[in-house]
Amino acid sequence: MIRSLILAVAVLAAAPAAYAASDCSNEANQTDMNACAAALYAQSDAGLNKTYKMIVARLKGDAATSKLLLKAQKAWLAFRDAECTFQTSAAQGGSIQPMLQAYCLDDLTVKRTVALKSYLACEEGDMSCPVPAAP
């Protein structure tokens, strides 16, 4: 329950910042918009990797749960990539496709990061959380 509340607050808090950061419409041309969107995705991907590494550190010494995290993350990456390929298929081959692809990757990556961060906010004894509470 508390983890769900923390997750909801994090999503709501991140929404205005994500929207402001994702406005590449001020760029002069499609090439610049594509580059802007790619930079946004790179930033969110770095945040995801940082959060993932924090979870890995908390799971140190728990090989079974670490293996499950790796399996889940690989499955999520495959889903994300396939979903974004599907979402942008109407623009395939067009100059706008890289921007749409980057926006999709960014959106799903931000959502995954929020989900992973919720694991870092678990309380001691929360059996619904696979990541131990911070010491």
N, C-alpha and C positions, 0 to 999 in steps of 0.2 A: 504494500500500500504506500509506504513512504517513498519507496523507489519510484513508483509510478508518479507520485506528486513531484518529486525532484525532476524526473524526466519531463513532465509537462511544463514546469517552470523553465527549465533549460531551453526547451523548444520555443516557448513564447519569448524568452529573453533574446534568443539568437535570431529570431525572425526579422526584426527591423534592421539589425546590423547586416544580416545576410542579404536582405533586399537592397540596402544602400550600396553594399560592396559589389552586388551583381549587376549594377546598371552600367553596361558597356555601351549604351545607346549614344553617349556623347562622343564616341570615337568617330573619326572622319570617314572611314571606309570599312568595307567588310573585312579586309585583311587585319585592320587594327582591332575591329570588334572580335574577330577570331582570336587574336593574340591576347586581348583583355580577358576573354572567357577562359582561355587556356591558363592564364595566370591565376585566375580565381580558383580553378580546379586544382592547380598545383599547390595553392595555399591550403585548400581544404584537405588535400591528400596528405600534406605534411602534418596537419593536425590529427588526422586519422592515425597515421603512423606513430605519432607521439603518444596518443592515447592507448593504442594497441601495445606499445612497448611498456607502458605503465602497468597494464594488466598482466603482461608476461612477467614483469618483475614481481608482482604480487603473487603470481602462481609459481614462483621459483620453488622447486622442491616437490611440486605436485605434477609429476609427469603425465598422469592420466588426464587431468583437467587441462593441462597445457596442450595436449594432443587434441582434445575436443575443441579447444579454442581455435587451433590452427585449422582443423577440418571445417569448422563453421566459417572462419574467415575466408578460406579458399572457396567455399561454396558461395558465400556472399559476393566475392569478387567476380565469380563466373556469372552469377545472377545480374550483378550491376552492369557488367559489360554487355551481356545479352540484352538486357532491358533497354539500355541506351542505344544499342544497334537497332532494336525494334522501334523505339520511340522516334528515332531520326531517319528511319528508312524512307520516308516520303521525300526527304531532301538529299538522298544519296547521290553523290556526284556533283551536287551544287555547291556554290561558294559559301553558302550559309551553313552547310552541314557540319563543318568543324566547330562552329560556335554552338550550334544546337547540341552536338555531342558533348562538348565541354560543360555546358550548362547542366545537362542531364547527369554527367559524372559528378559534377560539383554538388548538385542537389542530393543525390543518393549518398554521396560520401559524407556530407554534413549530417544527414539523418543517421547514418551508421555511427558516426562519431558521437552523436548525442546518446544513442543507444549504448555504446560501449562505455561512455562516461557514467551512465547510470550504474554500471557494475562497480565503478570506483566509489560510489556513494552508499554502498550497502552497509547496513548496521551489523554489528557483531551478533551472531546467532540467527541471521536471516537465512533460513534454509532454502529460500527460493532464489538465492543469489549464488552463482558459482565462484565468485571472486571474494576472497576473505577481506574483511574490513581492514582499514589502514591501522597500523600499530599505534 
